[in-house]
Amino acid sequence: MRALLTSKWTKAAVFLLCLVPLDALIWRALHNGLGANPVEFIQLTTGRWTLRFLIITLCITPFRKLLNLPDLIRFRRMFGLFAFFYVCLHFLTYLGPDQSFDLAAMWKDVAKRPFITVGFLGFLLLVPLAMTSTAGWIRRLGGKRWQMLHRAIYFAAVAGVIHYYWKVKSDVRMPLFYGALVAVLLLWRLWGWLSRRRSVVAAKLSSEGARAGAAR
């Protein structure tokens, strides 16, 4: 398994698989398969794939630990950048075909409609994460600060779920499904943090107890 995960061909294959949703959209566009409202179809499709890639990115760390596959980390940045790629397509579809690049109208829409506001917030949260995804930025920011910044992906995922839920209004099964996945991943992260805190406190108490015993 390790040989498969570390192979450059595996990474290339995963990269091509990540482009399949875009290829499917292009194929549909060329064959008049975008439905009665092509703009809305593209927005929904790119929005869903943004959420899917965010969730896949968040799953990498739990799967690395649960399956004992540390080399999965090689794919985390790629999945995160594809989430940003699809959210950019989502946003550009809204800005271009939907709003005709009228920035004033877009800002009014963002301020007036809550689901647009939350979605735009999620997009803004992903911008610095994409910009600082390189090894150079990790060195500049330092490991701890970089990790703190990139925890914003959880907030972006929550914003994406809320945006999707408020957008669809009636059939909310899919946004609730994605929301449940994000909630599980958040709880896993919280459980890990609490476990580390307990370990630190226990070690501190043990150290203090040892010092007190030595002092007697």
C-alpha positions as CSV (number, residue, x, y, z in Angstrom):
1,M,0.0,0.0,0.0
2,R,2.8,2.4,0.8
3,A,4.4,1.9,-2.6
4,L,1.1,2.7,-4.2
5,L,0.5,5.9,-2.1
6,T,4.1,7.2,-2.7
7,S,4.1,6.5,-6.4
8,K,4.1,9.6,-8.6
9,W,1.7,7.9,-11.0
10,T,-0.9,7.5,-8.2
11,K,-0.7,11.2,-7.5
12,A,-1.1,11.9,-11.2
13,A,-4.1,9.6,-11.4
14,V,-5.7,11.2,-8.4
15,F,-5.1,14.6,-10.0
16,L,-6.9,13.5,-13.2
17,L,-9.8,12.0,-11.2
18,C,-10.2,15.4,-9.5
19,L,-10.8,16.9,-12.9
20,V,-13.6,14.5,-13.8
21,P,-16.4,16.8,-12.4
22,L,-15.1,19.6,-14.6
23,D,-14.9,17.3,-17.6
24,A,-18.5,16.1,-17.0
25,L,-19.7,19.7,-16.9
26,I,-17.9,20.5,-20.2
27,W,-19.3,17.4,-21.8
28,R,-22.8,18.3,-20.7
29,A,-22.4,21.9,-22.0
30,L,-21.2,20.6,-25.4
31,H,-24.2,18.3,-25.6
32,N,-26.9,20.6,-24.2
33,G,-27.2,18.7,-21.0
34,L,-27.2,21.5,-18.5
35,G,-31.0,21.6,-18.2
36,A,-33.4,24.5,-18.4
37,N,-31.2,26.7,-16.2
38,P,-27.6,26.1,-17.1
39,V,-26.2,28.7,-14.8
40,E,-28.0,27.3,-11.8
41,F,-26.9,23.7,-12.8
42,I,-23.2,24.8,-12.9
43,Q,-23.5,26.6,-9.6
44,L,-25.1,23.7,-7.8
45,T,-22.6,21.2,-9.3
46,T,-19.5,23.3,-8.5
47,G,-20.8,24.1,-5.1
48,R,-21.4,20.4,-4.3
49,W,-17.9,19.5,-5.5
50,T,-16.4,22.2,-3.4
51,L,-18.1,20.7,-0.3
52,R,-17.0,17.2,-1.3
53,F,-13.4,18.2,-1.7
54,L,-13.4,20.1,1.6
55,I,-14.8,17.0,3.3
56,I,-12.3,14.7,1.6
57,T,-9.5,17.1,2.7
58,L,-10.7,17.0,6.3
59,C,-10.9,13.2,6.2
60,I,-7.2,12.8,5.3
61,T,-5.9,13.2,8.9
62,P,-8.4,10.8,10.5
63,F,-7.8,8.2,7.8
64,R,-4.0,8.5,8.2
65,K,-4.3,7.7,11.9
66,L,-7.2,5.2,11.8
67,L,-5.8,3.2,8.9
68,N,-2.1,3.7,9.8
69,L,-1.4,5.2,6.3
70,P,0.7,8.3,7.0
71,D,1.5,8.7,3.3
72,L,-2.1,9.8,2.7
73,I,-0.8,13.3,3.7
74,R,0.7,13.6,0.1
75,F,-2.8,14.1,-1.2
76,R,-4.2,16.6,1.3
77,R,-2.9,19.7,-0.3
78,M,-4.1,18.6,-3.7
79,F,-7.6,18.0,-2.4
80,G,-7.7,21.3,-0.6
81,L,-6.5,23.1,-3.8
82,F,-9.2,21.4,-5.8
83,A,-11.8,22.5,-3.3
84,F,-10.6,26.1,-3.9
85,F,-10.6,25.5,-7.7
86,Y,-14.2,24.4,-7.7
87,V,-15.3,27.2,-5.3
88,C,-13.6,29.7,-7.7
89,L,-15.6,28.2,-10.6
90,H,-18.7,28.4,-8.4
91,F,-18.0,32.1,-7.5
92,L,-17.1,33.0,-11.1
93,T,-20.3,31.5,-12.4
94,Y,-22.2,33.7,-9.9
95,L,-20.1,36.8,-10.7
96,G,-20.2,36.3,-14.5
97,P,-23.3,34.6,-16.0
98,D,-25.5,35.3,-12.9
99,Q,-24.5,38.9,-12.0
100,S,-23.0,40.0,-15.4
101,F,-19.8,41.1,-13.6
102,D,-21.8,43.9,-11.9
103,L,-19.8,44.3,-8.7
104,A,-22.2,46.8,-7.2
105,A,-25.2,44.4,-7.7
106,M,-23.1,41.6,-6.3
107,W,-22.3,43.5,-3.1
108,K,-26.0,44.4,-2.7
109,D,-26.9,40.7,-3.2
110,V,-24.3,39.6,-0.6
111,A,-25.6,42.1,1.9
112,K,-29.3,41.3,1.2
113,R,-29.5,37.5,1.0
114,P,-28.1,35.5,3.9
115,F,-27.2,32.4,2.0
116,I,-25.1,34.5,-0.4
117,T,-23.4,36.2,2.5
118,V,-22.5,32.9,4.2
119,G,-21.3,31.4,1.0
120,F,-19.1,34.5,0.2
121,L,-17.6,34.2,3.7
122,G,-16.7,30.6,3.1
123,F,-15.0,31.6,-0.2
124,L,-13.0,34.4,1.6
125,L,-11.9,31.9,4.3
126,L,-10.5,29.6,1.6
127,V,-8.5,32.3,-0.2
128,P,-5.6,32.6,2.4
129,L,-5.5,28.8,2.8
130,A,-4.9,28.4,-0.9
131,M,-2.3,31.2,-0.9
132,T,-0.4,29.7,1.9
133,S,-0.5,26.0,0.9
134,T,3.1,25.8,-0.3
135,A,6.1,24.6,1.7
136,G,7.6,28.1,1.5
137,W,4.6,29.6,3.3
138,I,4.8,26.9,6.0
139,R,8.5,28.0,6.6
140,R,7.5,31.7,6.7
141,L,4.6,31.3,9.0
142,G,6.1,28.5,11.2
143,G,4.4,25.2,11.7
144,K,2.1,26.3,14.6
145,R,0.9,29.5,13.0
146,W,0.3,27.7,9.7
147,Q,-1.7,25.0,11.4
148,M,-3.8,27.6,13.3
149,L,-4.5,29.4,10.0
150,H,-5.5,26.3,8.2
151,R,-8.0,25.2,10.8
152,A,-10.2,27.8,9.1
153,I,-11.0,25.0,6.7
154,Y,-13.5,23.8,9.3
155,F,-15.2,27.2,9.4
156,A,-15.2,27.2,5.6
157,A,-16.9,23.8,5.5
158,V,-19.5,24.8,8.0
159,A,-20.2,28.0,6.0
160,G,-20.5,25.9,2.9
161,V,-23.0,23.6,4.5
162,I,-25.1,26.5,5.8
163,H,-24.9,28.2,2.3
164,Y,-26.1,25.0,0.6
165,Y,-28.9,24.4,3.2
166,W,-30.3,27.9,2.9
167,K,-30.0,27.8,-0.9
168,V,-32.0,24.6,-1.6
169,K,-34.8,25.5,0.9
170,S,-37.0,22.5,0.3
171,D,-35.1,19.2,-0.3
172,V,-32.4,19.6,2.4
173,R,-31.3,15.9,2.5
174,M,-28.0,16.5,0.8
175,P,-26.9,19.5,2.8
176,L,-27.9,17.7,6.0
177,F,-25.8,14.7,4.9
178,Y,-22.8,16.9,4.2
179,G,-23.4,18.7,7.5
180,A,-23.4,15.4,9.4
181,L,-20.1,14.5,7.9
182,V,-18.6,17.9,8.8
183,A,-20.0,17.5,12.3
184,V,-18.4,14.1,12.7
185,L,-15.0,15.4,11.6
186,L,-15.3,18.4,13.9
187,L,-16.1,16.1,16.9
188,W,-13.2,13.9,16.0
189,R,-10.9,16.9,16.0
190,L,-12.4,18.1,19.3
191,W,-12.0,14.6,20.9
192,G,-8.3,14.6,19.8
193,W,-7.7,18.0,21.3
194,L,-9.3,17.0,24.6
195,S,-7.3,13.8,24.7
196,R,-4.1,15.8,24.2
197,R,-5.1,18.3,26.9
198,R,-5.8,15.5,29.3
199,S,-2.4,13.9,28.5
200,V,-0.6,17.2,29.1
201,V,-2.5,17.8,32.4
202,A,-1.8,14.3,33.6
203,A,1.9,14.6,32.7
204,K,2.1,17.9,34.5
205,L,0.4,16.5,37.6
206,S,2.7,13.5,37.6
207,S,5.8,15.7,37.3
208,E,4.6,18.0,40.1
209,G,3.9,14.9,42.3
210,A,7.4,13.5,41.6
211,R,9.0,16.8,42.5
212,A,7.0,17.0,45.7
213,G,8.0,13.5,46.6
214,A,11.6,14.3,46.0
215,A,11.3,17.4,48.2
216,R,10.3,15.3,51.1
